[in-house]
């Protein structure tokens, strides 16, 4: 009789376990269904930052490179972007270029020691990559990075009027990364476009530069998600910007406040609120993990640069 009771109790326990396990299994399936289609990794973060090249007039006004460079690092270390695109490092004045590359790639006191993708030209648009999140599949060297029209070495067959002239070697730094978690690929382009609003030729130059970026991206990495960032020297309401967004089916995530409160060009002003947003971060085939943020922050009542950086996060 005791043996029968033991047997019966065991059978009940086994049956109960099967029932509970079945219920757990249903819950797991239900949870998977509820989260289906959601990104399977944590978001990655991106920052674009025109750090302003060294300039003697800035030195005279108390905004020189040596006074600002540590403030630039404070911004980067506070936000710790996984991908950082920088504009206006200078080949002519190595004090910014050499120091910045060394500081961001080999810094004991910095929160992230980045891998560096060197840009090309007189003002290389370097890309810095967090090695704990991404691996560089193709480096942004001369094999991928390219010059922009109307500079003679540009790879694009863009027709511009003969009187449209720019002697500056504008460029775009181009790289393909691999996410260490999802193993998905991501194309990155960091650029600095033509400056000027004198007449229609300035529009034509920027429009040709953006067209060149579109062609290079479509020819080299047409089917993978992408980030295009940098100092576009034009607002999001301009013809050339909207032509680019529409022709590429790009997403331009909204800013955290109204447009007038999110300018990026501060011109080292003392008391103004920047209202002109000319630095941009746009994406293709990515899900924004929130809205973009313009970092309008001073340190010791001084701007780190005459541009405010733009920061955003995305799911790959």
Buried (B, 14 or more C-beta within 10 A) or exposed (E): EEEEEEEEEEEEEEEEEEEEEEEEEEEEEEEEEEEEEEBEBEBBBBBBBBBBBBBEEBEEEEBBBEBBBEBBBEBBBEBEBBBBBBBBBBBEBEBBBEBBBEBBBEBEEBEBBBBBBBBBBEBBBBBBBBBEBBEBEBBBBEEBBBBBBBBEEBEBEBEBEEEBEBEBBBBBBBBBBBBEBBEEBBBBBBBBBBBEEEEEBBBBBBBBBBBBBBBBBEEBBEEBBBBBBBBBBBBBEBEBBEBBBEEBEBBBBEBEEEBEBBBBBBEBEEEEEBBBBBBBBBBBBBBBBEEBBBBBEEEEEEBBBBBBBBBBBBBB
